[in-house]
Amino acid sequence: MVTRELVLVRFEDAVAWQDARALARAVYARTDGVALAQDPLLAASLRQGASSVMATIAESFREGELGAALRRLRQADEALRELRAMLYWAVDGGLLRAREHDELVALSSRAARTLAELERSLRTSNLVALARD
């Protein structure tokens, strides 16, 4: 019988976290624009949402139990969905250009895929360690 083991040493090594970071950086860059200055609450919500995805993935690495880590990853997924909904609100309200919106939605889709892959890997592997910083 072959046993697959997943060793997670640092949250920074997880592709899901790297993709969430890329998304957060892009959200911060795109929310500096003049149009979003008209709605500073939406800009702040977009930034907070992007940061929350990244932080929640990192927090999952502090959990000592698989179920708790998986719950954190589901919370990150929920934050990602909320962020995506706000992106549609921003483009529909004319506060974000279609090109910028499409770029951010593509980044959020990638982050969602790698987050799902991380969750799937944790579910199907023998969890060796969720590292504690």
C-alpha positions as CSV (number, residue, x, y, z in Angstrom):
1,M,0.0,0.0,0.0
2,V,1.3,3.4,-1.0
3,T,0.9,6.2,1.5
4,R,1.0,9.7,0.4
5,E,2.2,12.3,2.8
6,L,1.9,16.0,2.7
7,V,4.4,18.0,4.6
8,L,3.6,21.7,5.0
9,V,6.5,23.6,6.5
10,R,5.7,27.3,5.8
11,F,2.5,28.9,4.7
12,E,4.6,30.9,2.3
13,D,5.4,27.7,0.4
14,A,1.8,26.9,-0.3
15,V,0.8,27.8,-3.9
16,A,-2.7,28.8,-2.6
17,W,-1.1,31.4,-0.3
18,Q,1.1,32.6,-3.1
19,D,-1.9,33.0,-5.4
20,A,-3.8,34.8,-2.6
21,R,-0.9,37.2,-2.2
22,A,-0.7,37.9,-5.9
23,L,-4.5,38.7,-5.8
24,A,-4.1,40.9,-2.8
25,R,-1.2,42.9,-4.4
26,A,-3.3,43.4,-7.5
27,V,-6.4,44.5,-5.5
28,Y,-4.3,47.0,-3.7
29,A,-2.8,48.3,-6.9
30,R,-6.2,48.6,-8.6
31,T,-7.9,50.2,-5.7
32,D,-5.6,53.2,-5.7
33,G,-7.5,54.6,-8.7
34,V,-9.5,57.8,-8.9
35,A,-12.7,56.0,-9.6
36,L,-12.6,53.9,-6.5
37,A,-11.8,57.0,-4.5
38,Q,-15.4,57.9,-5.0
39,D,-16.3,54.9,-2.9
40,P,-13.6,54.5,-0.2
41,L,-15.7,52.0,1.7
42,L,-15.8,49.7,-1.3
43,A,-12.1,50.1,-1.9
44,A,-11.4,49.3,1.8
45,S,-13.7,46.3,1.6
46,L,-11.9,45.0,-1.5
47,R,-8.6,45.4,0.2
48,Q,-9.8,43.8,3.5
49,G,-11.3,40.9,1.5
50,A,-8.1,40.2,-0.3
51,S,-6.0,40.5,2.8
52,S,-8.4,38.2,4.6
53,V,-8.0,35.4,2.1
54,M,-4.3,35.5,2.5
55,A,-4.3,35.7,6.3
56,T,-6.9,32.9,6.7
57,I,-4.8,30.6,4.6
58,A,-1.8,31.4,6.7
59,E,-3.8,30.9,9.9
60,S,-4.7,27.4,8.7
61,F,-1.1,26.5,9.1
62,R,-1.3,27.3,12.8
63,E,-4.0,24.7,13.4
64,G,-2.8,21.5,15.1
65,E,-5.7,19.4,13.8
66,L,-6.7,18.6,10.3
67,G,-10.4,19.5,10.7
68,A,-9.6,22.9,12.1
69,A,-7.2,23.6,9.2
70,L,-9.9,22.6,6.7
71,R,-12.4,24.9,8.4
72,R,-9.9,27.8,8.0
73,L,-9.5,27.0,4.3
74,R,-13.3,27.0,3.9
75,Q,-13.3,30.4,5.5
76,A,-10.7,31.6,3.1
77,D,-12.8,30.3,0.2
78,E,-15.8,32.2,1.6
79,A,-13.8,35.4,1.8
80,L,-12.7,34.8,-1.8
81,R,-16.3,34.5,-3.0
82,E,-17.2,37.7,-1.1
83,L,-14.3,39.5,-2.7
84,R,-15.4,38.3,-6.2
85,A,-18.9,39.6,-5.6
86,M,-17.6,43.0,-4.6
87,L,-15.5,43.1,-7.8
88,Y,-18.7,42.7,-9.8
89,W,-20.3,45.5,-7.8
90,A,-17.3,47.7,-8.5
91,V,-17.4,47.1,-12.3
92,D,-21.1,47.4,-12.5
93,G,-20.9,50.7,-10.6
94,G,-18.3,52.1,-13.0
95,L,-15.7,52.2,-10.2
96,L,-13.5,49.6,-11.9
97,R,-12.7,49.3,-15.6
98,A,-13.7,46.0,-17.3
99,R,-10.1,45.1,-18.0
100,E,-9.0,45.6,-14.4
101,H,-12.1,43.6,-13.3
102,D,-11.4,40.8,-15.6
103,E,-7.7,40.6,-14.4
104,L,-8.8,40.5,-10.8
105,V,-11.5,37.9,-11.4
106,A,-8.9,35.7,-13.3
107,L,-6.5,36.0,-10.3
108,S,-9.4,35.2,-7.9
109,S,-10.3,32.1,-10.0
110,R,-6.7,30.9,-9.9
111,A,-6.6,31.5,-6.1
112,A,-9.8,29.5,-5.8
113,R,-8.4,26.6,-7.8
114,T,-5.2,26.3,-5.8
115,L,-7.1,26.7,-2.6
116,A,-9.3,23.8,-3.6
117,E,-6.2,21.8,-4.5
118,L,-4.7,22.5,-1.1
119,E,-7.9,21.4,0.6
120,R,-8.1,18.3,-1.6
121,S,-4.5,17.4,-0.8
122,L,-5.0,17.8,2.9
123,R,-8.1,15.5,2.7
124,T,-6.5,12.8,0.7
125,S,-3.0,12.7,2.2
126,N,-1.7,11.7,5.5
127,L,-1.1,15.0,7.2
128,V,2.4,15.0,8.6
129,A,2.5,18.6,9.8
130,L,0.8,21.9,9.6
131,A,3.7,24.0,10.7
132,R,3.6,26.4,13.5
133,D,5.6,29.7,13.2
